[in-house]
């Protein structure tokens, strides 16, 4: 746990300890939203955001989905 952040965002230079978090962050700059809700078609940048959204469908009985496209 050295505090080193070797993975840098190409757009803003923010550092990350894990490469996947850097890639996820870079999607913010590009507008990329690879996670699509199979119930309504809404798109999200992170799987966590999609999972939180899917709970709204579960609450109303509509089911939920998590499809990456």
Backbone bond lengths (Angstrom), bond angles and torsions (degrees), N, CA, C in turn:
res aa  C-N    CA-C-N  psi(-1)  N-CA   C-N-CA  omega(-1)  CA-C   N-CA-C  phi
1 X - - - 1.454 - - 1.519 109.49 -
2 X 1.310 114.24 74.98 1.462 119.74 -175.60 1.525 112.64 -89.73
3 X 1.326 117.68 -11.53 1.458 120.42 -176.05 1.518 112.56 82.34
4 X 1.320 116.47 3.09 1.458 121.40 -179.97 1.523 110.00 -68.59
5 X 1.326 116.01 139.66 1.459 122.25 178.58 1.533 108.10 -127.24
6 X 1.333 116.09 81.08 1.464 119.96 -172.12 1.530 115.12 -76.44
7 X 1.315 118.35 -14.82 1.463 121.02 -177.77 1.524 108.59 -98.15
8 X 1.327 116.44 119.52 1.462 122.38 -174.89 1.524 111.42 -113.63
9 X 1.328 114.60 136.89 1.461 120.84 174.46 1.527 108.26 -66.28
10 X 1.320 116.61 131.20 1.461 121.19 -179.42 1.523 111.92 -70.35
11 X 1.324 117.07 -23.41 1.460 120.15 -177.17 1.526 113.51 -87.43
12 X 1.339 117.47 -40.93 1.464 119.28 -173.34 1.522 114.59 -124.70
13 X 1.328 117.59 -10.32 1.452 120.67 177.42 1.516 115.85 85.57
14 X 1.325 117.46 0.72 1.464 119.74 178.92 1.526 109.28 -60.60
15 X 1.342 116.58 139.94 1.453 121.16 -177.52 1.517 113.27 -98.90
16 X 1.328 115.81 150.00 1.462 122.63 -179.36 1.519 110.00 -137.03
17 X 1.311 115.65 149.86 1.463 120.77 178.30 1.521 111.35 -84.50
18 X 1.328 117.05 -22.99 1.464 122.73 -176.66 1.529 108.65 -123.00
19 X 1.316 116.86 131.57 1.465 120.50 -176.30 1.523 112.52 -62.21
20 X 1.336 118.18 -36.73 1.466 120.11 -178.39 1.525 111.74 -64.19
21 X 1.323 117.15 -33.29 1.466 120.48 177.64 1.524 110.53 -70.42
22 X 1.316 116.02 -33.54 1.457 120.36 176.56 1.530 110.17 -65.74
23 X 1.317 116.68 -45.86 1.467 121.57 178.97 1.526 109.84 -61.40
24 X 1.328 116.34 -43.63 1.467 121.40 178.33 1.530 109.95 -59.83
25 X 1.322 117.35 -44.64 1.460 122.49 179.32 1.524 111.25 -63.21
26 X 1.318 117.38 -42.66 1.461 120.70 -178.51 1.522 111.78 -60.46
27 X 1.340 116.95 -26.95 1.458 120.72 176.00 1.518 112.32 -60.83
28 X 1.327 117.10 -25.98 1.453 121.68 177.99 1.528 109.91 -62.98
29 X 1.317 116.88 -38.36 1.456 121.21 -178.36 1.526 111.75 -75.89
30 X 1.321 117.03 -32.99 1.464 121.12 -176.50 1.523 113.10 -90.33
31 X 1.344 116.74 -17.11 1.456 120.59 -177.04 1.518 112.71 82.59
32 X 1.324 116.69 6.10 1.460 121.20 -179.52 1.526 110.41 -63.03
33 X 1.332 116.32 133.59 1.462 122.10 178.06 1.530 108.02 -137.74
34 X 1.331 117.57 82.95 1.461 121.06 -171.62 1.523 116.00 -77.87
35 X 1.328 118.47 -11.51 1.462 120.22 -176.25 1.521 109.87 -99.98
36 X 1.351 115.86 118.37 1.461 121.90 -176.03 1.514 110.43 -112.73
37 X 1.325 116.18 135.68 1.459 121.81 175.86 1.524 108.42 -76.42
38 X 1.320 116.48 123.84 1.465 119.94 -178.79 1.524 111.59 -74.85
39 X 1.322 118.03 -15.05 1.463 121.04 -179.73 1.528 112.20 -83.56
40 X 1.336 117.87 -38.42 1.465 119.37 -174.80 1.529 114.30 -129.85
41 X 1.326 117.67 -11.09 1.454 120.49 178.05 1.520 115.88 89.51
42 X 1.325 118.27 -5.36 1.467 119.91 176.98 1.522 109.67 -59.65
43 X 1.332 116.27 149.07 1.463 121.09 -178.06 1.521 110.06 -117.52
44 X 1.348 115.46 147.88 1.460 122.08 -176.43 1.515 110.46 -136.53
45 X 1.337 115.42 151.14 1.465 121.29 179.79 1.510 112.44 -75.75
46 X 1.336 117.78 -32.53 1.465 120.67 -176.73 1.519 110.99 -123.33
47 X 1.317 115.38 151.88 1.458 120.30 177.70 1.527 110.17 -64.20
48 X 1.332 116.68 -34.75 1.460 120.66 178.04 1.519 112.19 -61.97
49 X 1.327 117.01 -39.34 1.464 120.85 177.76 1.522 110.58 -66.10
50 X 1.321 116.28 -41.06 1.463 120.17 177.39 1.520 110.71 -63.96
51 X 1.325 117.33 -43.30 1.462 121.40 179.88 1.521 110.63 -60.32
52 X 1.329 116.94 -44.02 1.467 120.78 178.03 1.523 110.18 -62.78
53 X 1.329 117.25 -42.14 1.458 121.51 178.54 1.523 111.37 -63.52
54 X 1.330 117.20 -42.61 1.468 121.74 -177.38 1.524 111.47 -58.30
55 X 1.321 116.97 -28.92 1.467 120.41 178.86 1.522 111.48 -64.01
56 X 1.333 117.86 -25.45 1.461 119.57 177.74 1.525 109.98 -68.45
57 X 1.318 117.03 -33.74 1.459 120.37 177.07 1.525 110.58 -73.18
58 X 1.316 117.15 -38.06 1.462 121.08 179.14 1.522 109.95 -63.03
59 X 1.337 116.77 -36.57 1.466 121.36 -179.03 1.526 111.60 -67.80
60 X 1.341 116.95 -31.68 1.464 118.81 -179.34 1.526 112.39 -100.85
61 X 1.334 116.86 10.99 1.456 121.34 176.33 1.512 114.38 78.78
62 X 1.329 117.62 8.77 1.451 120.77 -177.12 1.504 114.73 -87.73
63 X 1.306 117.29 0.11 1.459 119.32 -177.13 1.507 109.64 74.62
64 X 1.281 117.06 175.60 1.460 120.92 179.62 1.496 108.50 -146.37
65 X 1.292 116.65 167.83 1.444 118.00 -179.53 1.490 111.35 -150.96
66 X 1.307 114.95 157.66 1.454 119.07 174.14 1.509 108.74 -141.07
67 X 1.310 114.20 97.68 1.453 119.60 179.88 1.515 108.74 -117.27
68 X 1.300 116.73 126.03 1.463 120.27 173.63 1.514 106.96 -91.89
69 X 1.322 115.69 135.06 1.463 118.71 -179.47 1.495 111.01 -132.10
